[in-house]
Amino acid sequence: MTAVDHRPGAPPANGPGTTNLADILERVLDKGIVIAGDIKIDLLDIELLTIRLRLFVSSVETARKAGIDWWETDPALSSRAMDSELRAENRELRERVAALESADGNGSAHSARTGDTAGT
């Protein structure tokens, strides 16, 4: 049997290798980690509430490899997504205005909007 040094600051003897928090975080972000759970509240065998929790912790690159990129399309998180949403809404409104003007038949809405007058 070997003697073990128990002094503070002494390196561990024949113990597991030390891992610091940065190494653990790097591994988690590189590989990703999924935590899943369900909370279910029943009263007299009647389900009142079910909450499903899913947590996926990873780097952006790992998430993209997994097919997750919702932050790129969420207007609250991405200015590009907000611009895209506004362009789409603007396009839709222009199409609706064009449809209304063409349904009018004589284009009077277009004439009134552009300032054109008939016969001048």
MARVO-10594 format. One record per residue (C-alpha): residue number from 1; z, y, x; residue in three letters. Coordinates in steps of 0.5 Angstrom, whole numbers, plus 500, padded with zeros to 3 digits. Layout:
// MARVO-10594
<mifi><num>NUM</num><pz>Z</pz><py>Y</py><px>X</px><residu>ala</residu></mifi>
...
***
This chain:
// MARVO-10594
<mifi><num>1</num><pz>500</pz><py>500</py><px>500</px><residu>met</residu></mifi>
<mifi><num>2</num><pz>498</pz><py>507</py><px>503</px><residu>thr</residu></mifi>
<mifi><num>3</num><pz>503</pz><py>513</py><px>503</px><residu>ala</residu></mifi>
<mifi><num>4</num><pz>501</pz><py>519</py><px>498</px><residu>val</residu></mifi>
<mifi><num>5</num><pz>502</pz><py>526</py><px>500</px><residu>asp</residu></mifi>
<mifi><num>6</num><pz>505</pz><py>529</py><px>494</px><residu>his</residu></mifi>
<mifi><num>7</num><pz>505</pz><py>536</py><px>497</px><residu>arg</residu></mifi>
<mifi><num>8</num><pz>502</pz><py>542</py><px>492</px><residu>pro</residu></mifi>
<mifi><num>9</num><pz>495</pz><py>544</py><px>495</px><residu>gly</residu></mifi>
<mifi><num>10</num><pz>494</pz><py>537</py><px>498</px><residu>ala</residu></mifi>
<mifi><num>11</num><pz>488</pz><py>534</py><px>496</px><residu>pro</residu></mifi>
<mifi><num>12</num><pz>488</pz><py>528</py><px>492</px><residu>pro</residu></mifi>
<mifi><num>13</num><pz>488</pz><py>521</py><px>495</px><residu>ala</residu></mifi>
<mifi><num>14</num><pz>483</pz><py>516</py><px>493</px><residu>asn</residu></mifi>
<mifi><num>15</num><pz>483</pz><py>519</py><px>486</px><residu>gly</residu></mifi>
<mifi><num>16</num><pz>477</pz><py>521</py><px>482</px><residu>pro</residu></mifi>
<mifi><num>17</num><pz>472</pz><py>526</py><px>484</px><residu>gly</residu></mifi>
<mifi><num>18</num><pz>474</pz><py>533</py><px>482</px><residu>thr</residu></mifi>
<mifi><num>19</num><pz>469</pz><py>537</py><px>477</px><residu>thr</residu></mifi>
<mifi><num>20</num><pz>470</pz><py>544</py><px>476</px><residu>asn</residu></mifi>
<mifi><num>21</num><pz>468</pz><py>548</py><px>469</px><residu>leu</residu></mifi>
<mifi><num>22</num><pz>462</pz><py>550</py><px>472</px><residu>ala</residu></mifi>
<mifi><num>23</num><pz>459</pz><py>543</py><px>473</px><residu>asp</residu></mifi>
<mifi><num>24</num><pz>461</pz><py>541</py><px>467</px><residu>ile</residu></mifi>
<mifi><num>25</num><pz>458</pz><py>547</py><px>463</px><residu>leu</residu></mifi>
<mifi><num>26</num><pz>452</pz><py>546</py><px>467</px><residu>glu</residu></mifi>
<mifi><num>27</num><pz>451</pz><py>539</py><px>465</px><residu>arg</residu></mifi>
<mifi><num>28</num><pz>453</pz><py>540</py><px>458</px><residu>val</residu></mifi>
<mifi><num>29</num><pz>447</pz><py>546</py><px>458</px><residu>leu</residu></mifi>
<mifi><num>30</num><pz>442</pz><py>541</py><px>461</px><residu>asp</residu></mifi>
<mifi><num>31</num><pz>443</pz><py>535</py><px>457</px><residu>lys</residu></mifi>
<mifi><num>32</num><pz>446</pz><py>538</py><px>451</px><residu>gly</residu></mifi>
<mifi><num>33</num><pz>451</pz><py>536</py><px>446</px><residu>ile</residu></mifi>
<mifi><num>34</num><pz>452</pz><py>535</py><px>439</px><residu>val</residu></mifi>
<mifi><num>35</num><pz>458</pz><py>535</py><px>435</px><residu>ile</residu></mifi>
<mifi><num>36</num><pz>458</pz><py>533</py><px>427</px><residu>ala</residu></mifi>
<mifi><num>37</num><pz>463</pz><py>533</py><px>422</px><residu>gly</residu></mifi>
<mifi><num>38</num><pz>463</pz><py>533</py><px>414</px><residu>asp</residu></mifi>
<mifi><num>39</num><pz>469</pz><py>536</py><px>410</px><residu>ile</residu></mifi>
<mifi><num>40</num><pz>470</pz><py>533</py><px>403</px><residu>lys</residu></mifi>
<mifi><num>41</num><pz>475</pz><py>535</py><px>398</px><residu>ile</residu></mifi>
<mifi><num>42</num><pz>476</pz><py>530</py><px>392</px><residu>asp</residu></mifi>
<mifi><num>43</num><pz>481</pz><py>531</py><px>386</px><residu>leu</residu></mifi>
<mifi><num>44</num><pz>482</pz><py>525</py><px>382</px><residu>leu</residu></mifi>
<mifi><num>45</num><pz>476</pz><py>522</py><px>385</px><residu>asp</residu></mifi>
<mifi><num>46</num><pz>471</pz><py>528</py><px>383</px><residu>ile</residu></mifi>
<mifi><num>47</num><pz>468</pz><py>531</py><px>389</px><residu>glu</residu></mifi>
<mifi><num>48</num><pz>469</pz><py>538</py><px>389</px><residu>leu</residu></mifi>
<mifi><num>49</num><pz>467</pz><py>541</py><px>395</px><residu>leu</residu></mifi>
<mifi><num>50</num><pz>463</pz><py>538</py><px>401</px><residu>thr</residu></mifi>
<mifi><num>51</num><pz>462</pz><py>542</py><px>408</px><residu>ile</residu></mifi>
<mifi><num>52</num><pz>457</pz><py>539</py><px>413</px><residu>arg</residu></mifi>
<mifi><num>53</num><pz>458</pz><py>542</py><px>420</px><residu>leu</residu></mifi>
<mifi><num>54</num><pz>453</pz><py>541</py><px>426</px><residu>arg</residu></mifi>
<mifi><num>55</num><pz>454</pz><py>544</py><px>432</px><residu>leu</residu></mifi>
<mifi><num>56</num><pz>449</pz><py>543</py><px>438</px><residu>phe</residu></mifi>
<mifi><num>57</num><pz>450</pz><py>546</py><px>445</px><residu>val</residu></mifi>
<mifi><num>58</num><pz>445</pz><py>547</py><px>450</px><residu>ser</residu></mifi>
<mifi><num>59</num><pz>441</pz><py>552</py><px>454</px><residu>ser</residu></mifi>
<mifi><num>60</num><pz>435</pz><py>555</py><px>451</px><residu>val</residu></mifi>
<mifi><num>61</num><pz>430</pz><py>550</py><px>455</px><residu>glu</residu></mifi>
<mifi><num>62</num><pz>434</pz><py>544</py><px>452</px><residu>thr</residu></mifi>
<mifi><num>63</num><pz>434</pz><py>547</py><px>445</px><residu>ala</residu></mifi>
<mifi><num>64</num><pz>426</pz><py>548</py><px>445</px><residu>arg</residu></mifi>
<mifi><num>65</num><pz>425</pz><py>541</py><px>448</px><residu>lys</residu></mifi>
<mifi><num>66</num><pz>429</pz><py>539</py><px>442</px><residu>ala</residu></mifi>
<mifi><num>67</num><pz>424</pz><py>543</py><px>437</px><residu>gly</residu></mifi>
<mifi><num>68</num><pz>430</pz><py>548</py><px>436</px><residu>ile</residu></mifi>
<mifi><num>69</num><pz>427</pz><py>555</py><px>436</px><residu>asp</residu></mifi>
<mifi><num>70</num><pz>430</pz><py>559</py><px>430</px><residu>trp</residu></mifi>
<mifi><num>71</num><pz>433</pz><py>565</py><px>434</px><residu>trp</residu></mifi>
<mifi><num>72</num><pz>426</pz><py>567</py><px>435</px><residu>glu</residu></mifi>
<mifi><num>73</num><pz>424</pz><py>567</py><px>428</px><residu>thr</residu></mifi>
<mifi><num>74</num><pz>430</pz><py>570</py><px>425</px><residu>asp</residu></mifi>
<mifi><num>75</num><pz>429</pz><py>577</py><px>424</px><residu>pro</residu></mifi>
<mifi><num>76</num><pz>437</pz><py>579</py><px>425</px><residu>ala</residu></mifi>
<mifi><num>77</num><pz>436</pz><py>576</py><px>432</px><residu>leu</residu></mifi>
<mifi><num>78</num><pz>429</pz><py>578</py><px>434</px><residu>ser</residu></mifi>
<mifi><num>79</num><pz>426</pz><py>584</py><px>434</px><residu>ser</residu></mifi>
<mifi><num>80</num><pz>419</pz><py>581</py><px>435</px><residu>arg</residu></mifi>
<mifi><num>81</num><pz>421</pz><py>577</py><px>428</px><residu>ala</residu></mifi>
<mifi><num>82</num><pz>423</pz><py>583</py><px>425</px><residu>met</residu></mifi>
<mifi><num>83</num><pz>416</pz><py>586</py><px>427</px><residu>asp</residu></mifi>
<mifi><num>84</num><pz>412</pz><py>580</py><px>424</px><residu>ser</residu></mifi>
<mifi><num>85</num><pz>416</pz><py>580</py><px>418</px><residu>glu</residu></mifi>
<mifi><num>86</num><pz>414</pz><py>587</py><px>417</px><residu>leu</residu></mifi>
<mifi><num>87</num><pz>407</pz><py>586</py><px>418</px><residu>arg</residu></mifi>
<mifi><num>88</num><pz>407</pz><py>580</py><px>413</px><residu>ala</residu></mifi>
<mifi><num>89</num><pz>410</pz><py>584</py><px>408</px><residu>glu</residu></mifi>
<mifi><num>90</num><pz>405</pz><py>590</py><px>409</px><residu>asn</residu></mifi>
<mifi><num>91</num><pz>399</pz><py>585</py><px>409</px><residu>arg</residu></mifi>
<mifi><num>92</num><pz>402</pz><py>582</py><px>402</px><residu>glu</residu></mifi>
<mifi><num>93</num><pz>403</pz><py>589</py><px>399</px><residu>leu</residu></mifi>
<mifi><num>94</num><pz>396</pz><py>591</py><px>401</px><residu>arg</residu></mifi>
<mifi><num>95</num><pz>393</pz><py>585</py><px>398</px><residu>glu</residu></mifi>
<mifi><num>96</num><pz>397</pz><py>586</py><px>392</px><residu>arg</residu></mifi>
<mifi><num>97</num><pz>394</pz><py>594</py><px>392</px><residu>val</residu></mifi>
<mifi><num>98</num><pz>387</pz><py>592</py><px>393</px><residu>ala</residu></mifi>
<mifi><num>99</num><pz>388</pz><py>586</py><px>387</px><residu>ala</residu></mifi>
<mifi><num>100</num><pz>390</pz><py>592</py><px>382</px><residu>leu</residu></mifi>
<mifi><num>101</num><pz>385</pz><py>597</py><px>384</px><residu>glu</residu></mifi>
<mifi><num>102</num><pz>380</pz><py>591</py><px>383</px><residu>ser</residu></mifi>
<mifi><num>103</num><pz>383</pz><py>589</py><px>377</px><residu>ala</residu></mifi>
<mifi><num>104</num><pz>382</pz><py>597</py><px>374</px><residu>asp</residu></mifi>
<mifi><num>105</num><pz>375</pz><py>596</py><px>375</px><residu>gly</residu></mifi>
<mifi><num>106</num><pz>372</pz><py>603</py><px>376</px><residu>asn</residu></mifi>
<mifi><num>107</num><pz>377</pz><py>604</py><px>382</px><residu>gly</residu></mifi>
<mifi><num>108</num><pz>380</pz><py>610</py><px>379</px><residu>ser</residu></mifi>
<mifi><num>109</num><pz>387</pz><py>609</py><px>383</px><residu>ala</residu></mifi>
<mifi><num>110</num><pz>383</pz><py>609</py><px>389</px><residu>his</residu></mifi>
<mifi><num>111</num><pz>380</pz><py>615</py><px>388</px><residu>ser</residu></mifi>
<mifi><num>112</num><pz>386</pz><py>619</py><px>386</px><residu>ala</residu></mifi>
<mifi><num>113</num><pz>389</pz><py>616</py><px>392</px><residu>arg</residu></mifi>
<mifi><num>114</num><pz>384</pz><py>619</py><px>397</px><residu>thr</residu></mifi>
<mifi><num>115</num><pz>383</pz><py>625</py><px>393</px><residu>gly</residu></mifi>
<mifi><num>116</num><pz>376</pz><py>624</py><px>391</px><residu>asp</residu></mifi>
<mifi><num>117</num><pz>374</pz><py>627</py><px>385</px><residu>thr</residu></mifi>
<mifi><num>118</num><pz>368</pz><py>625</py><px>380</px><residu>ala</residu></mifi>
<mifi><num>119</num><pz>362</pz><py>629</py><px>380</px><residu>gly</residu></mifi>
<mifi><num>120</num><pz>363</pz><py>633</py><px>386</px><residu>thr</residu></mifi>
***
